[in-house]
Amino acid sequence: MVIKVLLTIIFLVVMVGVGLYSRKQASSVDGFVLGGRSVGPWLTAFAFGTSYFSAVVFVGYAGQFGWKYGLSSTWIGVGNAVIGSLLAWLVLGRRTKLMTQHIESRTMPDFFGTRFQSQGLRVVASVIAFVFLIPYTAGVYKGISTLFEMGFGIPYEYCVVIMAILTAVYVILGGYKATAMNDFIQGIIMLFGIVTVIAVVLNAQGGLTAAVDKLAALPADTGDGNGCFATWFGPDPWGLLGVVVLTSLGTWGLPQMVGKFYSITDESAIRRGTIISTVFAFIVAGGCYFLGGFGRLYEPVVVNGKIAFDSIVPAMLVTLPDAIIALVVLLVLSASMSTLASLVLTSSSTMTLDLIYRDKKAMPGEVEEGTIDDIVSERIERRKVVVMRVLIVFFIAISLLIALNPPTFIAQLMGISWGALAGAFLAPFMLGLYWRGVTTASVWACFVWGVGITVVNMLLGNPINPINCGAIAMVGGFPVVWIVSLLSPKLNKGLVDQIFRCYEA
């Protein structure tokens, strides 16, 4: 216990120290939200990876899908690395950086409002982002607190509150730069931790070969002794594909993920960040799901006749030596605090810049009418930062209330959040970077599609599994945007050409 407590205290002191160190760079809006658009490839890549993978993955997804699909769940981690990291950086990185800087966009809702010349889109997108980031945040709280309770014996409620307060402190102090620096530290812990934990767990089962043999000897849930949990594609390949799509393609449309491309320094940094982020994802995501694939070798916790999926990974780890448990706690703490920081910063900046202070920007090439005195402008900037800090507390408080009484398993919370957000944002954002023909009406249609199918499915009692529903929402957004764009009025050609001029250099 002394080792656990000591390591955790050191970790938390470092996190707050980074916040204090970065506070001077968080005095302006660009500094607080984007780190002054000067964050290097290593910090950006680790910020992308640590925001991607949290307790939701390590505790919730790895446990639930490892139990359901066995070793084939490792494909989810591979998909996260190839689709969610490598292709996301290749397809979105450069174009997002150039266009958002060209039109002076700071958030994803701001991008929709400026790119498609609609303040209504900007407002509605910010509301969607704020509302549907909350269940994801609650899922992260639940995952980290479940493992913290196992490692320290501290009641779940206390864990949730402590994590919320500590995350708020360093984000409020240092903004995005503090978040990115802490993400780098947390990412190093995650890399070392996941490799060590896998080695220790497999060793406890007699080694890799012995563990796989034990898994192959288990019957399927249907009663057939076919060893499906040790096969390449598991008992349900189509269900597995739905999870891969949701957890991999979803990052392309999430505000807190895409926002990382806004802040990176230049195009060469994007190339290096692509490699770093992909390797990170292979190790962390692949390792998490590979570990979860052995969950059936341990006795599950059953609540009201149903397996408590969120307890599977903690059950695998509870028998490990104290030093390893301390490492696991730091691993999940690192993953979760980085994700929480990204979520609360994204939500507060979106609400402040796209709802409360909706500045009317001139388009590239246009001249703004009138000027604002520098002193007045500086005061407004400081006021915006203050409002963002207040909203960080507000956002954390709401998600904290949900986390104290979570309505469902972690995986379902994330499915609802990612399905609505990426279903609404992915297609219009990605196509808006590449295709000049995307119309304002098509973006509205995709917003209705993504949020509508997610909410209707939830209100009907989830006749479609939230995971599969989320995947359908994301993929279905592309034909929605394409068809509606062909049938609806086009944007002013001169304006669109001016926006796309950023790619000509």
N, C-alpha and C positions, 0 to 999 in steps of 0.2 A: 504493500500500500504506500509506503514511503517513496518508493521509486516512481510509482504512478503519479502521485501527487506532485512530487518534485519536478518531473518532466513536464507535466501539464502546466504548472505555475511558470516555469521557464518559457514554455511555448507562448503562453498568454501574455507574459510581460514583453516578449519580443514583438508580438503582434501590435500591442498598444504603443510600444516604442517606435515602431515604423510609422504609425499614425501621427505621433508627435513630430517625428522627423519630417514628414511630408506636408505638414499643415500649412507651411508658407506657400506651397505650390497650389493650394486649394482655395485661394482667396478669390479667384475669378471663376466665371461659369465654365470656360474652356478648360481651366486648370482642374476644377472640381470634377467635371463630367468626363473629360477626355485626356487628362494629363497633359494639356497643352498640345495635343496631337504630336507628341515627340517621344512616344514609348517605343523602345527597341524591340528587336525580334524575339529575344529570349523571354523578356517580361510578357510580351503580348502572347506568345505561344503558350507559355505556362498559364497565363490568365485565361486563355481560351480553354485549355485542358482542364484546369481545376474548376472552372465554372461549369464545365460539361459534366464532370464526374463528381458526385457527392455521396452522402449517405443514402440518397435515393437509389443510387446504383449499387453501392457496396452492400447495403443492408437489405433494401427493398427489392430491387430488380434481380440482383445476383441470387438472393434467397428464393424468390418466387419462381423465376424462370429456370434457375438451376434445378429446382425440385421438379418442375414440369417437363423440362427438355433434357436433363442430364448433361453430359459433356458437350452435346451439340449446342448448348447455350453459349459456348465460346464463340460461335459464329456471330453472335450479337456484338461482342467486343471487336471482332475483326471488321464487321460492318461499320461500327462506330469510328474505327481508325481510318478505313478507306473512304467511306462515304461521308461520315460526319466530320472528319478532320481534313484528310488529304484533298478530296474533291471540293469540299466547302472552301478551302483556302484557294485552290486553283480557279474555281468558277467565280467566287464572290470577292476574294481578297482585293485584287488590284482595282477592279471596277468600283467596288464600294468605296475604297479609299479616295479614288480620284473624283467620283461624282459627288460624294457627300462633302468633300472639301470645296469643290467647285461651286456648289449651290449653298454652301455654308450651313449644312445640316448637322445637328448635334445628336438627334435621336431618330429612331425609325419612324414614329408618327410625323416628325418634322420632315423627313424625307418624302413621305406620302403627300403631305400638304404642299410642299414646294414642287416636287417632280410632277404632280398631277394638278397643280394649281387649284387646290380645294382646301379651305380652312376646315370645312366639315369633315373631310377625311382625316385631317390632323387631329381634331378633337375626338372623333369616334375611335380612332386607332389608339389614342392615349388611354381612353376609358377601357378598351379591350385589354390593353397591356396591363393596366393597373389591376383590373378585376381578376384576370386569369393567371397572373403571377402569384397571387395569394395562395391558391391551393398547392402550387409547386413549393413555395416557401414553407408551408405547413408540413409538407411531406419531408422536406429536408430536416426540419426541427425534429420530427418524429423519429426519423432514422438515427440521427446523432444521439438523441436522448435515450433511445432504446439501448444502444450499445454502451453509452456512458453509465446507465443504470446497472448494466451487467458488470462493467469493469470496476465501478466504485461503490456500488450499493446505494447510490444517492437516488431518492425518489424521482420518478420521471418528470414531475411538475417542476421541481427545483432545477433539473438539468436544462429544461426548455427555457426557463427564465434567465438562467445564468448565460447561456449561449446567446440569447437575444441581446442582452445588455452588452456583452463583450464585443459582439459584431458591430452593434450600433456605435460603440465608442470609437473604434479605429476607422470606420467609414466616415463618421461625422467629422473626425479630426482631419483626416488626410485625403478624402475623396478617392478618385480613381487611381492616382499614383500610389497611394498607400495600399490600395487594394491589389494593384499589380505587383508591387514589391512583396507583399505578404503572400500573394499567389505563388511567386517563385519559390519562396521558402517552403510553403506548404506543398508545392509540387515535388520538391526534392524528398520531403518526408514520405509522400505518397509512393514515389518510385521505389525507395528503399523498403518501405513498409510492406507493400504488396508482394514483392519478391520474397522477403523474409517469411511472411505469414504463409504463403503457399508452400515453401520448403518445409516449414515446421509441421503444418497440417498433414502433408503427404507423408512425412517421416513418421508421424503418429499412426498412420494407417499401414505402415510397413513398406512405404515407397510408392512410386508412381504405378508400377506394374501391378502390385498387390491391390492398390486402391481401385484401379480400373477393373481388375478381375472381380472384386467385390461388387462393384457397380453393375458389371455385366451379369452377375448372378441374380440380380433383383428382377422380379416379375413386373410387367407393365401394370398400370392401374386397372386394366381390363382383366387381369388375372393370367395373361399369357406370359410364360417364362422365356421371353425372346431376347432378353438382354438389351432392350431398345435404348436404355439410358446410357449405354456406352457406345452407341453407333454414331456415324457421321452426322446424320440429320435428325436423330431422335424420333420420338413417337408421333410428332405432329409438325411436319415440315412447313405446312402453310401457315400455321399459327406462329411458328418461329420466324417466318418471313415478315409477318405483320409487325412483330416486335422489332426486327432489324430496321424496317422502314421507319417506324415511329421514332425510335431512339437515334437513328442515324440521319435521316433526312430532316428531322425536326429541328436540328441546330441551324439549318439554313434560314429558318423563318423566325427564330427567337430573338427578341430585341437585345437581351443581355449577351447573346453570343455574337451577333452581327456587329454590335457596337464596338467589339474589339478591333475590327478593321478600320473604324473611324480614326482611331488614335495612334496607329502605327506610324513610324517615321517616314518611310519611303518604300519604293518598289523593291529595292534590293533586300530590305528588311522583310518584306512579304515573302520573298523566295526562301530565305533562311527560316522564317517562322513556319512555313509550310512543312519543312522537313522535321523541325523540332516538335511541332504539335502532333504530327502523325506518329512519330516514334513514341512520344509520351502516351498517346491513346492506345497504341498496340500493347504497351506494357501494362498500363493501369486498367483499361477497360477489358482487354483480353484476360488479364490476370484475375480480375474480379469475377467475371462470368465463369472462367475455368475453375476457380475455387468453389463458386456456388454450385457447379455441376456435381460436386461430391456431397451435396447436402443430404441426400437420402441415406448416407452411411451413418447418420446421426439421428437420434430420437427427436422427432418434432414436438413442439408444444401444441397441444390441442385445446381450443377454447370453444365452448358450446358446440362440440362435435365437429368443428372445422379446424384445419391446420392453420396456425398463426404464421403465415409466411414471413412476416417481419422478424420472427424470432429464430429463423433457421440459421442464419449466419452467426448470430450471437451464441446459439447452441453449439456450433462448430468450434467456437473460439474459447468458450468458458473453461474448458479443461486445459488450456495451454498454460505454460509457465507465466508467472506474474510479469516478468520483463517483456514477454511477447505481447501480453494483454495490454500493457502500457503503450507499446508500440502501435498496436491496433487502435487504441483509443486516440492516439495522436494522428494516426493515418486518417481515421474517419473525421476527427475534429478538423484536420487540415482541409480535407475535401469539402466538408460541409460549410465551414466558415467562409471559404473562398466563394462558394456558390451563393451563400446568403448575402455576402457583401455585394456581389454582382447584381443579385436580384433587387435588393433594396435601393442600390444606387440607380439602377435602370428605372425602377418604378418612380422614385422621388423626382428624378430629373425629367421624366416624361410628364408627370403631373405639373411640375413647375413651369417647364418651358413650353408645353403644348396645350395646357389648360388655363393656368393662372396668368402667365406672361406670354401671350401669343404675339410676338413681334411681327410686324409686316416687313418682310425682307424684299429688297430689290433683287431681281433676277440677274445672273451674270450678264454684264454688258449694259445693264440699265443704270441710270443715275438716280439716286434717292433724292427726293425733294426735301430740302431743308436738312439741317444738321442739329445734333444734340450737343450741348455743352459737355466737354470732357468730364467735368466734375459731376454733373448730373448723371451722365452715363455710367460713371464709376460707382455712384451710389446705387443705381438700379442693379448693376451687376452684383454688388455685395448683397443687396436685398434678395436677389434670386438665390444666391448661395445659402442665405439664412433660411429661406422658405424650403429649399431642398433638404436642409438638415432637419427641420421640423417634420417634414413629410417622411423622412427616414424613420423617425420615432413612431409616427402614425402608422406607417406600413408594417413595421415590425410588431406593433401592438395588435393589429388586426390578425395577422398571420399567427401570432402567438395564441390568440383566443381559439383559433381553429385547431392549432396543434395540441392544445390542452384537452380537446375533445374531438379527435380526428374522426371523420365520418366513415372512412374506409381504409383499405390497405394502401401503403405508400405507392405502389405501382399504379393503382387506380387514380390516386391524386395527381400523379405526374401525367398519366394518360389524358385526363381531362384538361389539364393545363396546356400541355404540348399540343394536343389535338386542336383546341380552339385557337391558340396563338399562331402556330405554324399553318394551320388550315386557312386562317384568315390572311396571314402576312406573306407566306413563302412565295406563292406564285406571282402576286403583283410586284413584290420586291425584286425577285430574281429577274423576271421578264422586263421589269421597268429599267433594269441596268443594261439590258441587251437590245430590247425591241422598242423602236420609236412608236410603234402602232398601238401600244397599250393605252386604253382610254380611262377616263375618270369613272365612267359607269361600270367598267369591268372590275375596277378595284372595289367599288361599293358591292358589286355582286359577289365577289370573293369573300368580303367581310361577312356578308349575310350567310354565305355557304359554310364557311369554317366555323363560325360561332353557332349558327343555326343547327347544323347536324350534331354538334357536340352537346348543345343544351337540350335539344329535343330527345336525343338518345338518353341523356341523364334523367330527364323528367319522366320518360317511359320506363324507367327502371333498368336501363342499360341492356336492351334486347341484343344489341351488338356490344361485344366486349369493348370497354373503353380504349383498350390498346389498339384493336383493329379499327374501331371507329376513328381514332386519331389518324391512323395511317390512311384511311379512305379520305378523310378531310384534306390531308396534305396533297395527296396525288390528284384528287378530284379538282383541286383549285386551278390546275393548269388548263384543262379544257374549259372551265368556267370563264377564266380570263380571256382565253383565245377566242371563244365563240362570241362573248359579249363585245369584245373589242372590234370584231369584224362587223357587228351589227349596230354599234353605237357611234355617236359623233366623235370625230377625231379632235385632238388638241391642236392648238395653233402650231403650224409647221415651223415657223420661224423661232418660236419659243423652244420647241423640242430640239431643233438643230443647235440652238445656243447651249442648251443643257448638255448635249452629247459632244460638244466641242472639246470637252475635257479629255477625250480619248484620242484626239488628233495629234497631240504633241509626240 
